[in-house]
Amino acid sequence: MGEVDAERSASGCSVQRMENPEVASGSHLGLDVDVTEGVVVLHVSGEIDVVTAPVFERKLAELASVSGVPVLVVDLLGVQFLSSAGLAVLMRTADDLEGRSRFLIAADGPATARPMTLVGMADALEIFPTVEAALSTV
């Protein structure tokens, strides 16, 4: 796994910044985790493609395996490219969490929300235009 740097954000929330040395050069994937009152938010930036999707999936699986987490939010607002490999990761995670935790996605725009809508995922998943909008339903 990558190197983790834990710190406190201005709001007092725990923030983990992760470097991903296993991601090939030319592909960028940033993963930051916030945990507040049992809600886990994974902030994703960069590209989720065939190269970075396995790293993204491992992180989601790690967060999903934490017992007692009622809500997992994936923030895709910083993602510039979301491939079919990334879409598949989101669907597998939703299936894995079904009945255990709510799985919310923050996505807006042509790089993230549009592909999910085109393939019908918007009908199957809880997708919101902002993290705040997702958290307001918790």
Helices and strands as residue ranges (DSSP letters): E 4-8, E 14-18, E 29-36, E 39-48, H 53-64, E 71-82, H 84-97, E 102-106, H 113-118, H 121-124, E 126-128, H 131-135
